[in-house]
Amino acid sequence: MPLAISTFQPPTRWANSCWRNSAFLNLNSYTDMDTDMELSKKTTILFPPDLYDQLSILAQQRHSSVGELVRQACQSQYSLTSKADRLALINQMANLNLPVGTPEEMKRESVAPIEPLP
């Protein structure tokens, strides 16, 4: 008789906790909300129950998914941004029109003058 999922009992308490509270991210059919890019890699991530609960609440508050939170955290933590995104940020900073001096002026302002030794 084949074993049904509803009767599956993990062998340990830790495995049981992971089975009930893990996040299975099926990325094959999910499209990223920010970039509308089809995702093609799949992974399984096991979280401790309290962390997963916190992520679930945060995802609900942001009208997102736990998977989307994980993808955003990876991009933020490991600077996984596209060249176009980096160039757009550089252009935004350049358009701030902040007062900027010459390299010599900036060096004088940021580096203390060298004083002779006693």
C-alpha positions as CSV (number, residue, x, y, z in Angstrom):
1,M,0.0,0.0,0.0
2,P,1.5,3.4,-1.0
3,L,2.2,5.9,1.7
4,A,-0.1,9.0,1.5
5,I,1.3,12.4,2.4
6,S,-1.4,12.8,5.0
7,T,0.0,9.9,7.0
8,F,3.7,10.8,6.6
9,Q,5.5,11.0,9.9
10,P,9.0,12.4,9.8
11,P,11.5,10.4,11.9
12,T,12.5,13.1,14.4
13,R,10.9,16.0,16.2
14,W,13.3,18.4,14.4
15,A,12.3,16.9,11.0
16,N,8.6,17.1,12.0
17,S,9.0,20.8,12.8
18,C,10.8,21.4,9.6
19,W,8.2,19.5,7.6
20,R,5.3,21.5,9.1
21,N,7.0,24.9,9.0
22,S,9.3,24.9,6.1
23,A,9.0,27.2,3.1
24,F,8.9,25.3,-0.2
25,L,9.6,27.9,-2.9
26,N,8.3,26.7,-6.2
27,L,10.0,29.2,-8.5
28,N,9.2,27.5,-11.8
29,S,5.8,29.2,-12.3
30,Y,6.2,32.3,-10.2
31,T,6.9,35.6,-11.8
32,D,8.8,38.3,-9.9
33,M,6.6,41.2,-9.0
34,D,9.2,43.9,-9.5
35,T,10.8,42.8,-12.7
36,D,8.1,40.6,-14.2
37,M,10.8,38.2,-15.1
38,E,10.1,34.5,-15.3
39,L,12.1,32.6,-12.7
40,S,13.8,29.4,-13.8
41,K,15.7,28.0,-10.8
42,K,14.0,26.2,-7.9
43,T,15.3,25.7,-4.3
44,T,14.0,24.5,-1.0
45,I,14.7,26.5,2.1
46,L,14.0,25.2,5.6
47,F,13.4,27.9,8.2
48,P,13.0,27.6,12.0
49,P,9.3,28.0,12.9
50,D,9.7,31.4,14.5
51,L,11.6,32.9,11.6
52,Y,9.2,31.6,9.1
53,D,6.3,33.0,11.1
54,Q,8.0,36.4,11.1
55,L,8.6,36.2,7.4
56,S,5.0,35.2,6.7
57,I,3.7,38.2,8.7
58,L,6.1,40.6,6.9
59,A,5.1,39.2,3.5
60,Q,1.4,39.7,4.3
61,Q,2.1,43.2,5.4
62,R,3.9,44.0,2.2
63,H,1.4,42.1,0.0
64,S,4.2,39.8,-1.1
65,S,5.3,36.3,-0.6
66,V,8.0,34.7,1.5
67,G,9.9,33.8,-1.7
68,E,9.8,37.4,-2.9
69,L,11.2,38.5,0.5
70,V,14.0,36.0,0.2
71,R,14.9,37.1,-3.3
72,Q,14.9,40.8,-2.3
73,A,17.1,40.0,0.7
74,C,19.6,38.1,-1.5
75,Q,19.7,41.0,-4.0
76,S,20.2,43.5,-1.2
77,Q,22.7,41.5,0.9
78,Y,24.9,40.3,-2.0
79,S,24.4,43.4,-4.3
80,L,22.8,41.3,-7.1
81,T,21.6,44.2,-9.2
82,S,21.8,44.5,-12.9
83,K,24.1,46.9,-14.7
84,A,21.2,48.9,-15.9
85,D,20.0,49.3,-12.3
86,R,23.4,50.4,-11.1
87,L,23.7,52.9,-14.0
88,A,20.2,54.3,-13.1
89,L,21.3,54.8,-9.5
90,I,24.5,56.6,-10.7
91,N,22.4,58.9,-12.9
92,Q,20.1,59.7,-9.9
93,M,23.1,60.6,-7.8
94,A,24.6,62.7,-10.6
95,N,21.2,64.6,-10.9
96,L,21.3,65.6,-7.3
97,N,23.4,68.7,-8.2
98,L,25.3,68.6,-4.9
99,P,28.2,71.1,-4.4
100,V,31.3,69.3,-5.4
101,G,34.8,70.8,-5.5
102,T,37.9,69.9,-7.5
103,P,39.8,66.8,-6.3
104,E,42.4,69.0,-4.7
105,E,39.7,70.9,-2.7
106,M,38.0,67.7,-1.6
107,K,41.4,66.3,-0.5
108,R,42.1,69.4,1.6
109,E,38.7,69.2,3.2
110,S,38.9,65.5,4.1
111,V,42.6,64.9,4.9
112,A,44.2,66.7,7.8
113,P,47.4,68.6,6.9
114,I,50.6,66.8,7.7
115,E,52.3,68.3,10.7
116,P,56.0,68.0,11.4
117,L,57.1,65.4,14.0
118,P,58.4,66.9,17.3
